[in-house]
Amino acid sequence: MSITIELSKSAEATLRQQATAKGRDVAGYASELLEKAVSGISPGASHQPNLEAWNSFVAGMREWGKKLPARHVVDDSRESMSS
């Protein structure tokens, strides 16, 4: 779908700067921003780490590690993984 949007000069300049910084053409970058906006995704959200999920994962790994025997060693070398 093609649409025409009127932007203020300052908004256009900002859009051009952001597109250039990301190595994108203005139309493609604007389209990506609009797609994210209508889908309810924050424009920067895809680049934001999910810290809550990460902290939960780390806590789970720490709890799992406490169940291992003292001085437990894991051989995760390439040689140990080949069949």
N, CA, C and O atoms as a CHARMM CRD file, in Angstrom:
* protein
*
  332
    1    1 MET  N      0.84600  -1.17600   0.00000 PROA 1      0.00000
    2    1 MET  CA     0.00000   0.00000   0.00000 PROA 1      0.00000
    3    1 MET  C      0.88700   1.23300   0.00000 PROA 1      0.00000
    4    1 MET  O      1.89600   1.28100   0.70400 PROA 1      0.00000
    5    2 SER  N      0.52200   2.19800  -0.76400 PROA 2      0.00000
    6    2 SER  CA     1.25900   3.45500  -0.80600 PROA 2      0.00000
    7    2 SER  C      0.42000   4.54700  -0.16300 PROA 2      0.00000
    8    2 SER  O     -0.77900   4.64700  -0.42500 PROA 2      0.00000
    9    3 ILE  N      1.04200   5.36300   0.67500 PROA 3      0.00000
   10    3 ILE  CA     0.37600   6.50400   1.28500 PROA 3      0.00000
   11    3 ILE  C      1.32800   7.69700   1.24100 PROA 3      0.00000
   12    3 ILE  O      2.53900   7.53600   1.09200 PROA 3      0.00000
   13    4 THR  N      0.77000   8.87500   1.37100 PROA 4      0.00000
   14    4 THR  CA     1.57400  10.09400   1.42600 PROA 4      0.00000
   15    4 THR  C      1.38900  10.69800   2.80300 PROA 4      0.00000
   16    4 THR  O      0.26300  10.84500   3.27900 PROA 4      0.00000
   17    5 ILE  N      2.48400  11.04400   3.43700 PROA 5      0.00000
   18    5 ILE  CA     2.44600  11.61100   4.78600 PROA 5      0.00000
   19    5 ILE  C      3.17900  12.94100   4.77100 PROA 5      0.00000
   20    5 ILE  O      4.27100  13.05200   4.21300 PROA 5      0.00000
   21    6 GLU  N      2.57900  13.93900   5.38100 PROA 6      0.00000
   22    6 GLU  CA     3.21400  15.24200   5.50700 PROA 6      0.00000
   23    6 GLU  C      3.92500  15.29800   6.86100 PROA 6      0.00000
   24    6 GLU  O      3.31100  15.07500   7.90500 PROA 6      0.00000
   25    7 LEU  N      5.21400  15.59500   6.83000 PROA 7      0.00000
   26    7 LEU  CA     6.00300  15.73400   8.05400 PROA 7      0.00000
   27    7 LEU  C      6.51500  17.16400   8.18300 PROA 7      0.00000
   28    7 LEU  O      6.71300  17.85900   7.18600 PROA 7      0.00000
   29    8 SER  N      6.72300  17.58700   9.41100 PROA 8      0.00000
   30    8 SER  CA     7.37000  18.87500   9.62100 PROA 8      0.00000
   31    8 SER  C      8.81300  18.75400   9.14800 PROA 8      0.00000
   32    8 SER  O      9.35300  17.65200   9.05100 PROA 8      0.00000
   33    9 LYS  N      9.41700  19.86700   8.86300 PROA 9      0.00000
   34    9 LYS  CA    10.81200  19.84300   8.39200 PROA 9      0.00000
   35    9 LYS  C     11.73300  19.21100   9.43000 PROA 9      0.00000
   36    9 LYS  O     12.66000  18.48200   9.07700 PROA 9      0.00000
   37   10 SER  N     11.48200  19.48700  10.70200 PROA 10     0.00000
   38   10 SER  CA    12.34600  18.91000  11.74200 PROA 10     0.00000
   39   10 SER  C     12.14600  17.40100  11.85000 PROA 10     0.00000
   40   10 SER  O     13.10700  16.66100  12.05700 PROA 10     0.00000
   41   11 ALA  N     10.89400  16.93800  11.71000 PROA 11     0.00000
   42   11 ALA  CA    10.63900  15.48900  11.76400 PROA 11     0.00000
   43   11 ALA  C     11.27100  14.80000  10.56200 PROA 11     0.00000
   44   11 ALA  O     11.83500  13.71300  10.69300 PROA 11     0.00000
   45   12 GLU  N     11.17800  15.42800   9.38900 PROA 12     0.00000
   46   12 GLU  CA    11.79200  14.85700   8.19900 PROA 12     0.00000
   47   12 GLU  C     13.31000  14.77000   8.35200 PROA 12     0.00000
   48   12 GLU  O     13.91900  13.76500   7.98600 PROA 12     0.00000
   49   13 ALA  N     13.91300  15.82000   8.89000 PROA 13     0.00000
   50   13 ALA  CA    15.36100  15.82700   9.08100 PROA 13     0.00000
   51   13 ALA  C     15.78300  14.74400  10.05200 PROA 13     0.00000
   52   13 ALA  O     16.78200  14.06000   9.83300 PROA 13     0.00000
   53   14 THR  N     15.01400  14.58400  11.14000 PROA 14     0.00000
   54   14 THR  CA    15.32400  13.54100  12.12600 PROA 14     0.00000
   55   14 THR  C     15.18500  12.16200  11.50000 PROA 14     0.00000
   56   14 THR  O     16.03100  11.29300  11.71100 PROA 14     0.00000
   57   15 LEU  N     14.11700  11.95800  10.72800 PROA 15     0.00000
   58   15 LEU  CA    13.89800  10.67700  10.05700 PROA 15     0.00000
   59   15 LEU  C     15.05000  10.35700   9.11100 PROA 15     0.00000
   60   15 LEU  O     15.53700   9.22700   9.07900 PROA 15     0.00000
   61   16 ARG  N     15.48300  11.34600   8.34500 PROA 16     0.00000
   62   16 ARG  CA    16.60600  11.14500   7.41500 PROA 16     0.00000
   63   16 ARG  C     17.90000  10.81200   8.16700 PROA 16     0.00000
   64   16 ARG  O     18.65700   9.93400   7.75200 PROA 16     0.00000
   65   17 GLN  N     18.14500  11.51500   9.27100 PROA 17     0.00000
   66   17 GLN  CA    19.35200  11.24100  10.06600 PROA 17     0.00000
   67   17 GLN  C     19.33000   9.83000  10.62700 PROA 17     0.00000
   68   17 GLN  O     20.33800   9.12500  10.57900 PROA 17     0.00000
   69   18 GLN  N     18.18700   9.41200  11.16000 PROA 18     0.00000
   70   18 GLN  CA    18.08000   8.07100  11.73700 PROA 18     0.00000
   71   18 GLN  C     18.24300   7.00100  10.66400 PROA 18     0.00000
   72   18 GLN  O     18.93000   6.00200  10.87900 PROA 18     0.00000
   73   19 ALA  N     17.61400   7.20700   9.51000 PROA 19     0.00000
   74   19 ALA  CA    17.72800   6.23900   8.41800 PROA 19     0.00000
   75   19 ALA  C     19.17800   6.12700   7.95200 PROA 19     0.00000
   76   19 ALA  O     19.68300   5.02500   7.73800 PROA 19     0.00000
   77   20 THR  N     19.83600   7.25600   7.79900 PROA 20     0.00000
   78   20 THR  CA    21.23700   7.26300   7.36700 PROA 20     0.00000
   79   20 THR  C     22.11500   6.55500   8.39200 PROA 20     0.00000
   80   20 THR  O     22.99900   5.78100   8.02700 PROA 20     0.00000
   81   21 ALA  N     21.87200   6.81700   9.67300 PROA 21     0.00000
   82   21 ALA  CA    22.67500   6.19200  10.73300 PROA 21     0.00000
   83   21 ALA  C     22.52200   4.67900  10.72200 PROA 21     0.00000
   84   21 ALA  O     23.44200   3.95800  11.10900 PROA 21     0.00000
   85   22 LYS  N     21.36300   4.19300  10.27900 PROA 22     0.00000
   86   22 LYS  CA    21.12800   2.74900  10.23400 PROA 22     0.00000
   87   22 LYS  C     21.44300   2.15900   8.86500 PROA 22     0.00000
   88   22 LYS  O     21.25300   0.96300   8.64000 PROA 22     0.00000
   89   23 GLY  N     21.92800   3.00100   7.94600 PROA 23     0.00000
   90   23 GLY  CA    22.28200   2.52000   6.60900 PROA 23     0.00000
   91   23 GLY  C     21.06200   2.14600   5.78400 PROA 23     0.00000
   92   23 GLY  O     21.14000   1.27400   4.91900 PROA 23     0.00000
   93   24 ARG  N     19.94500   2.79500   6.04300 PROA 24     0.00000
   94   24 ARG  CA    18.68800   2.47800   5.35700 PROA 24     0.00000
   95   24 ARG  C     18.24700   3.64100   4.49000 PROA 24     0.00000
   96   24 ARG  O     18.65200   4.78000   4.72300 PROA 24     0.00000
   97   25 ASP  N     17.41800   3.36400   3.49000 PROA 25     0.00000
   98   25 ASP  CA    16.80300   4.45100   2.74400 PROA 25     0.00000
   99   25 ASP  C     15.63700   4.97800   3.57600 PROA 25     0.00000
  100   25 ASP  O     15.07600   4.24600   4.39200 PROA 25     0.00000
  101   26 VAL  N     15.27700   6.22200   3.37800 PROA 26     0.00000
  102   26 VAL  CA    14.26900   6.87900   4.21400 PROA 26     0.00000
  103   26 VAL  C     12.92100   6.17000   4.11000 PROA 26     0.00000
  104   26 VAL  O     12.27100   5.93500   5.12900 PROA 26     0.00000
  105   27 ALA  N     12.49600   5.83000   2.90900 PROA 27     0.00000
  106   27 ALA  CA    11.18300   5.20000   2.72400 PROA 27     0.00000
  107   27 ALA  C     11.10900   3.84400   3.43000 PROA 27     0.00000
  108   27 ALA  O     10.11800   3.54000   4.09300 PROA 27     0.00000
  109   28 GLY  N     12.13900   3.04500   3.28900 PROA 28     0.00000
  110   28 GLY  CA    12.16300   1.73500   3.94500 PROA 28     0.00000
  111   28 GLY  C     12.18200   1.84900   5.45300 PROA 28     0.00000
  112   28 GLY  O     11.50600   1.09400   6.15300 PROA 28     0.00000
  113   29 TYR  N     12.95700   2.79100   5.94900 PROA 29     0.00000
  114   29 TYR  CA    13.03700   3.00100   7.39500 PROA 29     0.00000
  115   29 TYR  C     11.70500   3.50500   7.94300 PROA 29     0.00000
  116   29 TYR  O     11.24300   3.03600   8.98400 PROA 29     0.00000
  117   30 ALA  N     11.08200   4.46800   7.24100 PROA 30     0.00000
  118   30 ALA  CA     9.78400   4.99000   7.66300 PROA 30     0.00000
  119   30 ALA  C      8.73900   3.87700   7.65700 PROA 30     0.00000
  120   30 ALA  O      7.90900   3.79700   8.56300 PROA 30     0.00000
  121   31 SER  N      8.77600   3.03200   6.65400 PROA 31     0.00000
  122   31 SER  CA     7.84200   1.91000   6.56900 PROA 31     0.00000
  123   31 SER  C      8.01400   0.96600   7.75300 PROA 31     0.00000
  124   31 SER  O      7.03000   0.51000   8.33600 PROA 31     0.00000
  125   32 GLU  N      9.26600   0.67500   8.10800 PROA 32     0.00000
  126   32 GLU  CA     9.54900  -0.19500   9.25500 PROA 32     0.00000
  127   32 GLU  C      9.00100   0.41500  10.54800 PROA 32     0.00000
  128   32 GLU  O      8.40200  -0.28900  11.36100 PROA 32     0.00000
  129   33 LEU  N      9.20400   1.71500  10.73600 PROA 33     0.00000
  130   33 LEU  CA     8.70300   2.38000  11.93300 PROA 33     0.00000
  131   33 LEU  C      7.17900   2.32400  12.00600 PROA 33     0.00000
  132   33 LEU  O      6.61000   2.08200  13.07100 PROA 33     0.00000
  133   34 LEU  N      6.52500   2.55000  10.87000 PROA 34     0.00000
  134   34 LEU  CA     5.06400   2.50000  10.85100 PROA 34     0.00000
  135   34 LEU  C      4.54100   1.09700  11.10500 PROA 34     0.00000
  136   34 LEU  O      3.55700   0.91900  11.82300 PROA 34     0.00000
  137   35 GLU  N      5.19600   0.09400  10.51700 PROA 35     0.00000
  138   35 GLU  CA     4.80200  -1.30300  10.75700 PROA 35     0.00000
  139   35 GLU  C      4.86000  -1.62800  12.24400 PROA 35     0.00000
  140   35 GLU  O      3.94000  -2.23300  12.79600 PROA 35     0.00000
  141   36 LYS  N      5.94600  -1.22000  12.88200 PROA 36     0.00000
  142   36 LYS  CA     6.09400  -1.47600  14.31400 PROA 36     0.00000
  143   36 LYS  C      5.05300  -0.71600  15.12200 PROA 36     0.00000
  144   36 LYS  O      4.52300  -1.23800  16.10300 PROA 36     0.00000
  145   37 ALA  N      4.76000   0.50800  14.71600 PROA 37     0.00000
  146   37 ALA  CA     3.79000   1.32900  15.44100 PROA 37     0.00000
  147   37 ALA  C      2.39400   0.71700  15.38300 PROA 37     0.00000
  148   37 ALA  O      1.69700   0.67500  16.39700 PROA 37     0.00000
  149   38 VAL  N      1.98100   0.24700  14.22200 PROA 38     0.00000
  150   38 VAL  CA     0.62500  -0.31200  14.11000 PROA 38     0.00000
  151   38 VAL  C      0.51200  -1.70900  14.70400 PROA 38     0.00000
  152   38 VAL  O     -0.58700  -2.16700  15.01700 PROA 38     0.00000
  153   39 SER  N      1.63900  -2.38300  14.85800 PROA 39     0.00000
  154   39 SER  CA     1.59800  -3.70600  15.47800 PROA 39     0.00000
  155   39 SER  C      1.75500  -3.62800  16.98800 PROA 39     0.00000
  156   39 SER  O      1.70600  -4.65000  17.67300 PROA 39     0.00000
  157   40 GLY  N      1.94500  -2.41500  17.51400 PROA 40     0.00000
  158   40 GLY  CA     2.05900  -2.22500  18.95500 PROA 40     0.00000
  159   40 GLY  C      3.45000  -2.45100  19.49800 PROA 40     0.00000
  160   40 GLY  O      3.64000  -2.48700  20.71400 PROA 40     0.00000
  161   41 ILE  N      4.42800  -2.60300  18.62000 PROA 41     0.00000
  162   41 ILE  CA     5.80700  -2.81600  19.04900 PROA 41     0.00000
  163   41 ILE  C      6.51000  -1.46800  19.10000 PROA 41     0.00000
  164   41 ILE  O      6.44200  -0.69300  18.14600 PROA 41     0.00000
  165   42 SER  N      7.17500  -1.18900  20.19600 PROA 42     0.00000
  166   42 SER  CA     7.94800   0.04000  20.31100 PROA 42     0.00000
  167   42 SER  C      9.07000   0.00600  19.28400 PROA 42     0.00000
  168   42 SER  O      9.72000  -1.03000  19.13900 PROA 42     0.00000
  169   43 PRO  N      9.32800   1.10600  18.55800 PROA 43     0.00000
  170   43 PRO  CA    10.36700   1.09400  17.52200 PROA 43     0.00000
  171   43 PRO  C     11.71600   0.57000  17.98800 PROA 43     0.00000
  172   43 PRO  O     12.41900  -0.06100  17.19900 PROA 43     0.00000
  173   44 GLY  N     12.10000   0.80100  19.21700 PROA 44     0.00000
  174   44 GLY  CA    13.38800   0.30900  19.70400 PROA 44     0.00000
  175   44 GLY  C     13.28400  -1.02100  20.42400 PROA 44     0.00000
  176   44 GLY  O     14.29400  -1.55400  20.88500 PROA 44     0.00000
  177   45 ALA  N     12.07500  -1.57100  20.53000 PROA 45     0.00000
  178   45 ALA  CA    11.86600  -2.75700  21.35300 PROA 45     0.00000
  179   45 ALA  C     12.64100  -3.97300  20.87300 PROA 45     0.00000
  180   45 ALA  O     13.12900  -4.75300  21.69200 PROA 45     0.00000
  181   46 SER  N     12.76500  -4.15100  19.56600 PROA 46     0.00000
  182   46 SER  CA    13.43600  -5.34500  19.07500 PROA 46     0.00000
  183   46 SER  C     14.91700  -5.36500  19.42700 PROA 46     0.00000
  184   46 SER  O     15.55600  -6.41600  19.36900 PROA 46     0.00000
  185   47 HSD  N     15.46100  -4.22200  19.78800 PROA 47     0.00000
  186   47 HSD  CA    16.87000  -4.14400  20.13100 PROA 47     0.00000
  187   47 HSD  C     17.10700  -4.09200  21.63300 PROA 47     0.00000
  188   47 HSD  O     18.24800  -4.04300  22.09200 PROA 47     0.00000
  189   48 GLN  N     16.02600  -4.10300  22.38800 PROA 48     0.00000
  190   48 GLN  CA    16.13500  -4.03900  23.83700 PROA 48     0.00000
  191   48 GLN  C     16.22000  -5.45300  24.40400 PROA 48     0.00000
  192   48 GLN  O     15.39400  -6.29800  24.05800 PROA 48     0.00000
  193   49 PRO  N     17.18400  -5.72700  25.25500 PROA 49     0.00000
  194   49 PRO  CA    17.23600  -7.06600  25.86000 PROA 49     0.00000
  195   49 PRO  C     16.09900  -7.24100  26.85800 PROA 49     0.00000
  196   49 PRO  O     15.68000  -6.28600  27.51200 PROA 49     0.00000
  197   50 ASN  N     15.61100  -8.45600  26.96700 PROA 50     0.00000
  198   50 ASN  CA    14.56500  -8.76400  27.93700 PROA 50     0.00000
  199   50 ASN  C     15.26900  -9.13800  29.23700 PROA 50     0.00000
  200   50 ASN  O     15.58400 -10.30500  29.46600 PROA 50     0.00000
  201   51 LEU  N     15.51300  -8.14500  30.08300 PROA 51     0.00000
  202   51 LEU  CA    16.29300  -8.35800  31.29800 PROA 51     0.00000
  203   51 LEU  C     15.57800  -9.25400  32.29500 PROA 51     0.00000
  204   51 LEU  O     16.22600 -10.01400  33.01500 PROA 51     0.00000
  205   52 GLU  N     14.26100  -9.18000  32.34900 PROA 52     0.00000
  206   52 GLU  CA    13.51500 -10.03200  33.27300 PROA 52     0.00000
  207   52 GLU  C     13.70900 -11.50800  32.90800 PROA 52     0.00000
  208   52 GLU  O     13.94900 -12.33900  33.78400 PROA 52     0.00000
  209   53 ALA  N     13.60500 -11.82800  31.62200 PROA 53     0.00000
  210   53 ALA  CA    13.80400 -13.20600  31.17600 PROA 53     0.00000
  211   53 ALA  C     15.24700 -13.64400  31.43100 PROA 53     0.00000
  212   53 ALA  O     15.48800 -14.77000  31.86700 PROA 53     0.00000
  213   54 TRP  N     16.20600 -12.75300  31.16000 PROA 54     0.00000
  214   54 TRP  CA    17.60900 -13.08900  31.37800 PROA 54     0.00000
  215   54 TRP  C     17.88500 -13.35800  32.85100 PROA 54     0.00000
  216   54 TRP  O     18.53300 -14.34800  33.18900 PROA 54     0.00000
  217   55 ASN  N     17.39800 -12.48500  33.73100 PROA 55     0.00000
  218   55 ASN  CA    17.61900 -12.65900  35.16800 PROA 55     0.00000
  219   55 ASN  C     16.97500 -13.94200  35.66900 PROA 55     0.00000
  220   55 ASN  O     17.53100 -14.61500  36.53700 PROA 55     0.00000
  221   56 SER  N     15.81100 -14.28900  35.13300 PROA 56     0.00000
  222   56 SER  CA    15.14500 -15.53600  35.50000 PROA 56     0.00000
  223   56 SER  C     15.98600 -16.74000  35.05300 PROA 56     0.00000
  224   56 SER  O     16.13600 -17.70700  35.80100 PROA 56     0.00000
  225   57 PHE  N     16.52800 -16.67700  33.84000 PROA 57     0.00000
  226   57 PHE  CA    17.37300 -17.75000  33.33100 PROA 57     0.00000
  227   57 PHE  C     18.62200 -17.92800  34.19800 PROA 57     0.00000
  228   57 PHE  O     18.98500 -19.04500  34.56600 PROA 57     0.00000
  229   58 VAL  N     19.26400 -16.81500  34.51400 PROA 58     0.00000
  230   58 VAL  CA    20.48500 -16.86700  35.33100 PROA 58     0.00000
  231   58 VAL  C     20.17900 -17.43600  36.71100 PROA 58     0.00000
  232   58 VAL  O     20.94400 -18.25400  37.22300 PROA 58     0.00000
  233   59 ALA  N     19.07900 -17.01800  37.31800 PROA 59     0.00000
  234   59 ALA  CA    18.70500 -17.53000  38.63500 PROA 59     0.00000
  235   59 ALA  C     18.45400 -19.03300  38.56200 PROA 59     0.00000
  236   59 ALA  O     18.86100 -19.77500  39.45600 PROA 59     0.00000
  237   60 GLY  N     17.79100 -19.48100  37.51000 PROA 60     0.00000
  238   60 GLY  CA    17.54700 -20.91200  37.33400 PROA 60     0.00000
  239   60 GLY  C     18.83200 -21.70100  37.17100 PROA 60     0.00000
  240   60 GLY  O     18.96900 -22.79200  37.72400 PROA 60     0.00000
  241   61 MET  N     19.77700 -21.15500  36.41100 PROA 61     0.00000
  242   61 MET  CA    21.05700 -21.83400  36.22000 PROA 61     0.00000
  243   61 MET  C     21.84800 -21.90000  37.52300 PROA 61     0.00000
  244   61 MET  O     22.51800 -22.89600  37.79500 PROA 61     0.00000
  245   62 ARG  N     21.77200 -20.85000  38.32200 PROA 62     0.00000
  246   62 ARG  CA    22.46700 -20.86400  39.61800 PROA 62     0.00000
  247   62 ARG  C     21.88000 -21.92900  40.53300 PROA 62     0.00000
  248   62 ARG  O     22.61300 -22.64000  41.22000 PROA 62     0.00000
  249   63 GLU  N     20.54500 -22.03500  40.53900 PROA 63     0.00000
  250   63 GLU  CA    19.90400 -23.05600  41.37000 PROA 63     0.00000
  251   63 GLU  C     20.27800 -24.45500  40.88300 PROA 63     0.00000
  252   63 GLU  O     20.54700 -25.34400  41.69100 PROA 63     0.00000
  253   64 TRP  N     20.29600 -24.64700  39.57800 PROA 64     0.00000
  254   64 TRP  CA    20.67500 -25.93200  39.00600 PROA 64     0.00000
  255   64 TRP  C     22.12200 -26.26200  39.37100 PROA 64     0.00000
  256   64 TRP  O     22.43500 -27.40500  39.70600 PROA 64     0.00000
  257   65 GLY  N     22.99600 -25.27000  39.30700 PROA 65     0.00000
  258   65 GLY  CA    24.40500 -25.47100  39.62900 PROA 65     0.00000
  259   65 GLY  C     24.62600 -25.89000  41.07000 PROA 65     0.00000
  260   65 GLY  O     25.57300 -26.62000  41.36400 PROA 65     0.00000
  261   66 LYS  N     23.76900 -25.44000  41.97000 PROA 66     0.00000
  262   66 LYS  CA    23.89600 -25.82000  43.38000 PROA 66     0.00000
  263   66 LYS  C     23.64300 -27.30200  43.60100 PROA 66     0.00000
  264   66 LYS  O     24.07400 -27.85300  44.61400 PROA 66     0.00000
  265   67 LYS  N     22.95400 -27.95700  42.67700 PROA 67     0.00000
  266   67 LYS  CA    22.63400 -29.37900  42.80800 PROA 67     0.00000
  267   67 LYS  C     23.75400 -30.28300  42.29900 PROA 67     0.00000
  268   67 LYS  O     23.71700 -31.49600  42.50300 PROA 67     0.00000
  269   68 LEU  N     24.73900 -29.69700  41.64400 PROA 68     0.00000
  270   68 LEU  CA    25.84200 -30.49400  41.11000 PROA 68     0.00000
  271   68 LEU  C     26.82500 -30.85200  42.22000 PROA 68     0.00000
  272   68 LEU  O     26.96600 -30.11100  43.19300 PROA 68     0.00000
  273   69 PRO  N     27.50300 -31.98400  42.07400 PROA 69     0.00000
  274   69 PRO  CA    28.50300 -32.35800  43.07600 PROA 69     0.00000
  275   69 PRO  C     29.65500 -31.34500  43.11400 PROA 69     0.00000
  276   69 PRO  O     29.93700 -30.66200  42.13000 PROA 69     0.00000
  277   70 ALA  N     30.29200 -31.27300  44.24700 PROA 70     0.00000
  278   70 ALA  CA    31.43500 -30.36600  44.39300 PROA 70     0.00000
  279   70 ALA  C     32.49400 -30.69600  43.34500 PROA 70     0.00000
  280   70 ALA  O     32.71900 -31.86500  43.03000 PROA 70     0.00000
  281   71 ARG  N     33.13100 -29.68500  42.81800 PROA 71     0.00000
  282   71 ARG  CA    34.18500 -29.80400  41.81200 PROA 71     0.00000
  283   71 ARG  C     33.72800 -30.51900  40.53600 PROA 71     0.00000
  284   71 ARG  O     34.53200 -31.14900  39.84900 PROA 71     0.00000
  285   72 HSD  N     32.46100 -30.41800  40.23200 PROA 72     0.00000
  286   72 HSD  CA    31.91700 -31.03200  39.01800 PROA 72     0.00000
  287   72 HSD  C     32.55000 -30.37300  37.79100 PROA 72     0.00000
  288   72 HSD  O     32.65300 -29.14800  37.72700 PROA 72     0.00000
  289   73 VAL  N     32.96900 -31.17800  36.82500 PROA 73     0.00000
  290   73 VAL  CA    33.60800 -30.67400  35.61200 PROA 73     0.00000
  291   73 VAL  C     32.78500 -31.12000  34.41200 PROA 73     0.00000
  292   73 VAL  O     32.38300 -32.28000  34.32400 PROA 73     0.00000
  293   74 VAL  N     32.53800 -30.20400  33.49800 PROA 74     0.00000
  294   74 VAL  CA    31.82000 -30.51100  32.26700 PROA 74     0.00000
  295   74 VAL  C     32.80600 -30.38600  31.12400 PROA 74     0.00000
  296   74 VAL  O     33.45200 -29.35100  30.95900 PROA 74     0.00000
  297   75 ASP  N     32.92100 -31.44100  30.33600 PROA 75     0.00000
  298   75 ASP  CA    33.79500 -31.39800  29.16600 PROA 75     0.00000
  299   75 ASP  C     32.94700 -30.99100  27.96900 PROA 75     0.00000
  300   75 ASP  O     32.25400 -31.82000  27.37800 PROA 75     0.00000
  301   76 ASP  N     33.00600 -29.71500  27.61900 PROA 76     0.00000
  302   76 ASP  CA    32.22900 -29.24000  26.48100 PROA 76     0.00000
  303   76 ASP  C     33.12400 -28.91300  25.28900 PROA 76     0.00000
  304   76 ASP  O     32.81400 -28.04000  24.47900 PROA 76     0.00000
  305   77 SER  N     34.23000 -29.62700  25.20200 PROA 77     0.00000
  306   77 SER  CA    35.13800 -29.42000  24.07400 PROA 77     0.00000
  307   77 SER  C     34.51300 -30.00600  22.81200 PROA 77     0.00000
  308   77 SER  O     33.61800 -30.84800  22.88700 PROA 77     0.00000
  309   78 ARG  N     34.98700 -29.56000  21.66500 PROA 78     0.00000
  310   78 ARG  CA    34.48400 -30.09500  20.39800 PROA 78     0.00000
  311   78 ARG  C     34.70700 -31.60000  20.31400 PROA 78     0.00000
  312   78 ARG  O     33.85800 -32.33500  19.81100 PROA 78     0.00000
  313   79 GLU  N     35.84100 -32.04400  20.80500 PROA 79     0.00000
  314   79 GLU  CA    36.16800 -33.46700  20.70800 PROA 79     0.00000
  315   79 GLU  C     35.15700 -34.31800  21.49700 PROA 79     0.00000
  316   79 GLU  O     34.80600 -35.41900  21.07300 PROA 79     0.00000
  317   80 SER  N     34.70000 -33.80700  22.63100 PROA 80     0.00000
  318   80 SER  CA    33.76700 -34.60100  23.43200 PROA 80     0.00000
  319   80 SER  C     32.38200 -34.64600  22.80800 PROA 80     0.00000
  320   80 SER  O     31.57800 -35.50900  23.16100 PROA 80     0.00000
  321   81 MET  N     32.08500 -33.73400  21.88800 PROA 81     0.00000
  322   81 MET  CA    30.76100 -33.68600  21.28100 PROA 81     0.00000
  323   81 MET  C     30.68500 -34.43400  19.97100 PROA 81     0.00000
  324   81 MET  O     29.58300 -34.69500  19.48900 PROA 81     0.00000
  325   82 SER  N     31.80000 -34.78800  19.37900 PROA 82     0.00000
  326   82 SER  CA    31.75700 -35.48500  18.09300 PROA 82     0.00000
  327   82 SER  C     31.45300 -36.96100  18.30400 PROA 82     0.00000
  328   82 SER  O     31.79000 -37.55300  19.33000 PROA 82     0.00000
  329   83 SER  N     30.82100 -37.51500  17.32100 PROA 83     0.00000
  330   83 SER  CA    30.43300 -38.94100  17.47700 PROA 83     0.00000
  331   83 SER  C     31.44600 -39.89000  16.87200 PROA 83     0.00000
  332   83 SER  O     31.26100 -41.10600  16.92400 PROA 83     0.00000
